[in-house]
């Protein structure tokens, strides 16, 4: 599907209007649109940005279960007929019950949607219809959005989780919720993580599994 951009001279001041018109009802796909546009416009000259006419997303109708991760690709089209594949703008995206998180190519994480219990990880409990930066994470390789919490695997094999913690699903030895990432205790060789409803599980490099 190719999404036409409504403004011939698009700039960041108009992205909020683009979001309101095209992106409010789909946390997964349109959050990816927003991140892609921000990255794209941040790395192009004003002259090139002015020729951006449409954006194509693949898969067009993404479907995820809670905690699953999906890779998406975006292609930008310009008024002169040229196109640019943005395959590496977002490494992975994961949809929870009412929020979504994505790992960007630079290792940072963005989340958006419902923010009860602080599951967006930005230090607040304020809902956001646009992606917000998860505090303190710059080396993420994978993310999983659960029901009311989120977890990310870092490049050093450790795990950070944030959000609700009534059952200890953040893995830091407490049951206190956290709106910013906390380190999961005792894990240093994690290759994959999954955040569920009130628990989390991780796969280690030796094939073992740990849950909390």
N, C-alpha and C positions, 0 to 999 in steps of 0.2 A: 504494500500500500504506500502511495506517495502522498505525503501531507503537504499541501500548498501553504506557503507562508503568506499571511495577509498583508504584509508591509513591504513595499519595494525597497525601502531604505531601512531595513531592520536594524535595531540596536538594542542594547540591554534594557533601556527604559521601556521598550515596547514588549519585552518578553513576558511581563506580567499579564498584559492584555492577551497575548498569544495563548498563555496558559489558561486564562479564564475562558476563552472562547473555544479552545480545542482540547484541553487537557484535564479538566476537572474530574471526569468520571472514571478514569482508568489509572489507578495508582501505578501499575506495572509499566505499561507501554509509554504512557505520557510522561512519567517521571524520567524514563530513559530519553525521551525527546528533550526534556528540559536540560538534563545534564549534557547531552550531546550538543545542544545549541550553545550552552555556556562555554564548553570547551572549544567548540568550533570558532565562535566569535572572539574568544579570548586569544586565539592564535592566528587570526587573519587580519590583513590590513583593512581599514575602513572601506577602501575602494572595492575589495573583494567581497566584504560582507554585504555591501549594497547590492551585489548581483545575485545573492543567495535567493533562490526562488522556491525550492521545495525540498522535502526530506523524505527518504524512503526507509522503512524499517523492516527488518527480517529477523524472526518470524513476524508476520503481520498480526496474528491473533495468538499471542503467547498464553500458555496455560500452565500454572504451577500449583502444586500442593504446598501446604505449610512447610517451610524449612528447605524446600528444593531450590536449586540454583539453575539459572538459565543464562546462556550467552546470547547476546543480541548484536546485530550489525546495523549500522546506519550508513546511508549514502546521501551526500549533499549534492543537489543539482543547481547549476547556475544558469543565468539568463542567456549566456553565450553557447549553451549546449554542453559545457564541460561538467564533469561529475567528480566526486571525491569520496572514496570509501573510508569510513571512520570506524574500522573494525576494532581498533584497540582503544577507543575512547573509554569504554566500560568493559572491564574484564568479566564481570559476572554480576547477576542480579538475582535477588531472592525475595519472594513475596510471603508475608505472614498473613495473619487473619485480617488485620486492618492497617498494616504498614508494610513498606517495602524498603529494602536496602540494596545498595550497589557498591561494588569495589571498582574504583577508577584505576586507570593505567598507572597513576603515580603512587598507588598504594593507599590512598586515602579512602574513606568510606562515607557515603552519603545515604541518609535515610529520609523518608517522608511518609505522611499519613497521620494516623492516630498516635498520640504521644502519652497516653496514660501510662503511669509507672516509669516514664522516662525512657521508653524503648527506642526513641530516635537517637539517644546518646549525645545530645547537644548540651546537656546540663540543665534542661528545662523539662516541663511537662506540658508544653504548649504544642497543640497540633500544628502541622505544617503541610500545606498543599504543594510545596516545592521542596526539593531536596535540601537538607541541612547537613553540615559537616559533623561527623561523629568526633567528639573531642579526643585528642591525643593519639590518634591512629594514623600512621603514615607508611606502614609496611605490610598492609593486609594483602593476603593472597586469596582469601575466600571469606564469604560472609553467609550467615544463615539467619533469616528472620523467623522467629517463632510466633506463638500467640501473643505473648505480652513481654517478651524479651528478645534480645538479639545477641549473636556471638560472631566473632571473627577470628580466623587463624592468621597469625603474623608470620613473616618470613623466617623467623628464628624458631618456629615450631611451637610457640606459646599461643595461648588463647585468651582473648578478652571478651567479656560478656557485660551486658547492661540491660536495665529495665527491671521488671518485677522479679522478686526473689523470695516469695512466700514459701516456696518449697526448697529453697537453696539452689535453684537452677542457675545462678550466676557462678557457682562453684568456688566462692572465695571463703567458705567456712562460716558464713552468716546467713541470715534470712532478711537482711535489710535491703530494700530496693535501691538501685543506683541509676541516676540519669546520665552518668558518665561511665566509660568502660572500667571494669575491674579485672585483675588478673585471676585466671582460674588456677587454683593451687595444684602444684605437683605435676604439671604437664609441660613438656619441653620438646616433644618429638611428634606433634600432631600434624597430620596431613589433611584431615577433613573434620568438619564439625557440623552438627545438626541441632538446631534449637527447636524443641517441641512445645507442648502446651505448658507444662510445668516441670520440665526436665531438659537436660542437654546430654548429648553423647558425642564422643570424639573417636576417630580412628587414628591409631599411632603408626609410626613408620614400620614397626615390626608386625603389623596386622592386628595387634591387640585393640580392644575397644574399652573405653572408660565412659561411664555415665554418672550423672549426678543430678 
